[in-house]
Amino acid sequence: MSMLTPPGMGGQYRITGDKYPRMRPSRRRGRLVAAAAASVAVLGLLGWGTVQLIDVFTGGGDTTAAARTTDCRTKAHQAGRAEPAPAAQADALPAPGRITVNVYNATERTGLAKKTADELRRRGFRIGKVGNAAKAYDKKVKGTGLLLGSPAAQDTSLRVLATQLAGAGLRADARKGADLDLIIGDAFKALTRRQTADKAVTTLTAPEPAGSQKKTC
């Protein structure tokens, strides 16, 4: 009987040898526990990343969306106070039939003033005086022409008349009346093509349809 066999035990329970049995957990169980923990960590990271992506693409939730809506309303209110309504802008720009134009020739070519005045009349403008330019401008206008009017006409009737002569200069003088002067210069060849000019006048004088303004929010 071996010295390791307790007294009274023998037979099939007999222990032989000179080493104690080793009691340790299975290596397989340890690996399974580690793999499970790693899986839980990975799933947690994936869930957190998914929530972040949803916030990015949806604007960060109801609170952010509400803030954007409030900001849009504020901007729209401020824009409405800063800029006149399209109809008000159209009322400030007179139609050609309400504009009287004096046509003067500052070049050495004859007949330009009458020819230009006749064309403007066909386009709906009222025609005043027609003749040669005053000494202050005669043979001194190098561009296509010069448009003169009162200071009040700079952003109204002169803008409408400018659609008829591309490249013309605009200038205010000391006149009190509402009539305008079109002085033909050396570079003048013809008025702006009628179809193009009519379209420009319509854009300036016709109010925009309701709901045609851009939405920025």
BELFENDA-V216725 format. One line per field, one symbol per residue. phi: phi as a letter, one per 20 degrees, with the letter a starting at -180 (. if undefined). psi: psi as a letter, one per 20 degrees, with the letter a starting at -180 (. if undefined). burial: 1 if it has 16 or more other ideal C-beta (glycine too) atoms within 10 Angstrom, else 0. Layout:
phi=???
psi=???
burial=???
This chain:
phi=.ffeeffndamfefdcodcffedbffffffffffffffffffffffffffffffffednnofffffffffffffffffffeedffgffffffdffgfddddedcdddeeenfffffffffffeoeedeecreffgfcfmcdeefrcddafgfefdcfffffffebfnfedbecefdfefddddfdfefcafgggffffffffffdeffffneffedc
psi=pqiioqqipacijpprrkqqqpoqqphghhhggghggggggghggggghggggghgijjjahggghgggggghgghgghhhhpqqhhhghhioqqhijpppppqojripqihggggghghghjiqqpdqpbqqrhhipkjohahrppqrrhiihjehhhghiiinpiqqpqqajqhriqqpooprhjpgrrqpgggghgggghhhpqqqpjiqqpi.
burial=0000000000000000000000000000000000000000000000000000000000000000000000000000000000000000010011110010111111100001101110010010101001011000100010011111110010011111111110011100000000111111100100110000110110011000000000000
